[in-house]
Amino acid sequence: MVLEALVLHPKDNVATAVRLLEKGKRISFKDRGNDTDVLLLQIIPFGHKFALTDIEPGEKIIKYGEVIGQATKSIEKGEHVHVHNVEGLRGRGDRQ
């Protein structure tokens, strides 16, 4: 079995692709000890994220158990999660 994506913390609502993943591919993984899968809705480039659940606008994006941003619009399970639908919250001087 080839490793395709990483989910490192039970709180995560995104996974990180460890290789280029094609649209329509089904990714299987353990989520809180349960087998689950995600059908990819778009191509996910190496190092990019995809949603493990539906994420609503304003909802926090959690990677490695840490909040890294918030959704700027609805993100469907299996959708590419990147700058087009996420506002970064880390390293910003205008927010506490």
C-alpha positions as protocol buffer text, in pm:
chain_id: "A"
residue {
  index: 1
  type: MET
  ca { x: 0 y: 0 z: 0 }
}
residue {
  index: 2
  type: VAL
  ca { x: 136 y: 340 z: -100 }
}
residue {
  index: 3
  type: LEU
  ca { x: 109 y: 630 z: 147 }
}
residue {
  index: 4
  type: GLU
  ca { x: -96 y: 905 z: -19 }
}
residue {
  index: 5
  type: ALA
  ca { x: -193 y: 1149 z: 255 }
}
residue {
  index: 6
  type: LEU
  ca { x: -121 y: 1231 z: 618 }
}
residue {
  index: 7
  type: VAL
  ca { x: -367 y: 1292 z: 900 }
}
residue {
  index: 8
  type: LEU
  ca { x: -160 y: 1338 z: 1214 }
}
residue {
  index: 9
  type: HIS
  ca { x: -404 y: 1450 z: 1480 }
}
residue {
  index: 10
  type: PRO
  ca { x: -759 y: 1343 z: 1572 }
}
residue {
  index: 11
  type: LYS
  ca { x: -877 y: 1708 z: 1562 }
}
residue {
  index: 12
  type: ASP
  ca { x: -762 y: 1757 z: 1199 }
}
residue {
  index: 13
  type: ASN
  ca { x: -1029 y: 1843 z: 943 }
}
residue {
  index: 14
  type: VAL
  ca { x: -780 y: 1836 z: 655 }
}
residue {
  index: 15
  type: ALA
  ca { x: -526 y: 1584 z: 528 }
}
residue {
  index: 16
  type: THR
  ca { x: -200 y: 1663 z: 348 }
}
residue {
  index: 17
  type: ALA
  ca { x: -117 y: 1493 z: 16 }
}
residue {
  index: 18
  type: VAL
  ca { x: 227 y: 1331 z: 13 }
}
residue {
  index: 19
  type: ARG
  ca { x: 210 y: 1287 z: -365 }
}
residue {
  index: 20
  type: LEU
  ca { x: 3 y: 1425 z: -651 }
}
residue {
  index: 21
  type: LEU
  ca { x: -352 y: 1292 z: -609 }
}
residue {
  index: 22
  type: GLU
  ca { x: -592 y: 1270 z: -902 }
}
residue {
  index: 23
  type: LYS
  ca { x: -951 y: 1391 z: -906 }
}
residue {
  index: 24
  type: GLY
  ca { x: -1193 y: 1104 z: -844 }
}
residue {
  index: 25
  type: LYS
  ca { x: -944 y: 902 z: -637 }
}
residue {
  index: 26
  type: ARG
  ca { x: -1075 y: 752 z: -313 }
}
residue {
  index: 27
  type: ILE
  ca { x: -833 y: 794 z: -19 }
}
residue {
  index: 28
  type: SER
  ca { x: -875 y: 557 z: 278 }
}
residue {
  index: 29
  type: PHE
  ca { x: -739 y: 627 z: 625 }
}
residue {
  index: 30
  type: LYS
  ca { x: -806 y: 584 z: 995 }
}
residue {
  index: 31
  type: ASP
  ca { x: -1006 y: 861 z: 1159 }
}
residue {
  index: 32
  type: ARG
  ca { x: -1026 y: 843 z: 1538 }
}
residue {
  index: 33
  type: GLY
  ca { x: -964 y: 468 z: 1510 }
}
residue {
  index: 34
  type: ASN
  ca { x: -1231 y: 409 z: 1245 }
}
residue {
  index: 35
  type: ASP
  ca { x: -1172 y: 323 z: 881 }
}
residue {
  index: 36
  type: THR
  ca { x: -1303 y: 599 z: 656 }
}
residue {
  index: 37
  type: ASP
  ca { x: -1249 y: 734 z: 308 }
}
residue {
  index: 38
  type: VAL
  ca { x: -1268 y: 1055 z: 108 }
}
residue {
  index: 39
  type: LEU
  ca { x: -1348 y: 1086 z: -262 }
}
residue {
  index: 40
  type: LEU
  ca { x: -1130 y: 1365 z: -404 }
}
residue {
  index: 41
  type: LEU
  ca { x: -1331 y: 1627 z: -592 }
}
residue {
  index: 42
  type: GLN
  ca { x: -1026 y: 1795 z: -749 }
}
residue {
  index: 43
  type: ILE
  ca { x: -660 y: 1729 z: -823 }
}
residue {
  index: 44
  type: ILE
  ca { x: -462 y: 1771 z: -499 }
}
residue {
  index: 45
  type: PRO
  ca { x: -101 y: 1876 z: -562 }
}
residue {
  index: 46
  type: PHE
  ca { x: 183 y: 1732 z: -352 }
}
residue {
  index: 47
  type: GLY
  ca { x: 197 y: 1907 z: -13 }
}
residue {
  index: 48
  type: HIS
  ca { x: -151 y: 2057 z: -43 }
}
residue {
  index: 49
  type: LYS
  ca { x: -451 y: 1986 z: 177 }
}
residue {
  index: 50
  type: PHE
  ca { x: -796 y: 1840 z: 119 }
}
residue {
  index: 51
  type: ALA
  ca { x: -1102 y: 1849 z: 342 }
}
residue {
  index: 52
  type: LEU
  ca { x: -1188 y: 1543 z: 551 }
}
residue {
  index: 53
  type: THR
  ca { x: -1535 y: 1679 z: 628 }
}
residue {
  index: 54
  type: ASP
  ca { x: -1760 y: 1955 z: 500 }
}
residue {
  index: 55
  type: ILE
  ca { x: -1631 y: 2288 z: 634 }
}
residue {
  index: 56
  type: GLU
  ca { x: -1853 y: 2595 z: 663 }
}
residue {
  index: 57
  type: PRO
  ca { x: -1746 y: 2958 z: 603 }
}
residue {
  index: 58
  type: GLY
  ca { x: -1568 y: 3095 z: 911 }
}
residue {
  index: 59
  type: GLU
  ca { x: -1496 y: 2746 z: 1047 }
}
residue {
  index: 60
  type: LYS
  ca { x: -1138 y: 2685 z: 1159 }
}
residue {
  index: 61
  type: ILE
  ca { x: -902 y: 2480 z: 943 }
}
residue {
  index: 62
  type: ILE
  ca { x: -713 y: 2238 z: 1167 }
}
residue {
  index: 63
  type: LYS
  ca { x: -388 y: 2068 z: 1062 }
}
residue {
  index: 64
  type: TYR
  ca { x: -159 y: 1874 z: 1300 }
}
residue {
  index: 65
  type: GLY
  ca { x: -408 y: 1960 z: 1577 }
}
residue {
  index: 66
  type: GLU
  ca { x: -351 y: 2334 z: 1535 }
}
residue {
  index: 67
  type: VAL
  ca { x: -570 y: 2606 z: 1384 }
}
residue {
  index: 68
  type: ILE
  ca { x: -394 y: 2729 z: 1068 }
}
residue {
  index: 69
  type: GLY
  ca { x: -672 y: 2938 z: 916 }
}
residue {
  index: 70
  type: GLN
  ca { x: -1042 y: 2970 z: 858 }
}
residue {
  index: 71
  type: ALA
  ca { x: -1263 y: 2889 z: 562 }
}
residue {
  index: 72
  type: THR
  ca { x: -1365 y: 3188 z: 349 }
}
residue {
  index: 73
  type: LYS
  ca { x: -1642 y: 2987 z: 182 }
}
residue {
  index: 74
  type: SER
  ca { x: -1802 y: 2642 z: 202 }
}
residue {
  index: 75
  type: ILE
  ca { x: -1556 y: 2359 z: 142 }
}
residue {
  index: 76
  type: GLU
  ca { x: -1687 y: 2013 z: 58 }
}
residue {
  index: 77
  type: LYS
  ca { x: -1538 y: 1690 z: 188 }
}
residue {
  index: 78
  type: GLY
  ca { x: -1270 y: 1593 z: -67 }
}
residue {
  index: 79
  type: GLU
  ca { x: -1218 y: 1948 z: -196 }
}
residue {
  index: 80
  type: HIS
  ca { x: -878 y: 2116 z: -231 }
}
residue {
  index: 81
  type: VAL
  ca { x: -809 y: 2341 z: 71 }
}
residue {
  index: 82
  type: HIS
  ca { x: -572 y: 2626 z: -16 }
}
residue {
  index: 83
  type: VAL
  ca { x: -550 y: 3005 z: -52 }
}
residue {
  index: 84
  type: HIS
  ca { x: -861 y: 3022 z: -274 }
}
residue {
  index: 85
  type: ASN
  ca { x: -1086 y: 2911 z: 14 }
}
residue {
  index: 86
  type: VAL
  ca { x: -882 y: 2970 z: 332 }
}
residue {
  index: 87
  type: GLU
  ca { x: -769 y: 3282 z: 513 }
}
residue {
  index: 88
  type: GLY
  ca { x: -444 y: 3225 z: 702 }
}
residue {
  index: 89
  type: LEU
  ca { x: -442 y: 3323 z: 1068 }
}
residue {
  index: 90
  type: ARG
  ca { x: -80 y: 3248 z: 1163 }
}
residue {
  index: 91
  type: GLY
  ca { x: 196 y: 3507 z: 1157 }
}
residue {
  index: 92
  type: ARG
  ca { x: -40 y: 3797 z: 1098 }
}
residue {
  index: 93
  type: GLY
  ca { x: 32 y: 4123 z: 1276 }
}
residue {
  index: 94
  type: ASP
  ca { x: -327 y: 4246 z: 1245 }
}
residue {
  index: 95
  type: ARG
  ca { x: -477 y: 3969 z: 1461 }
}
residue {
  index: 96
  type: GLN
  ca { x: -412 y: 3849 z: 1811 }
}
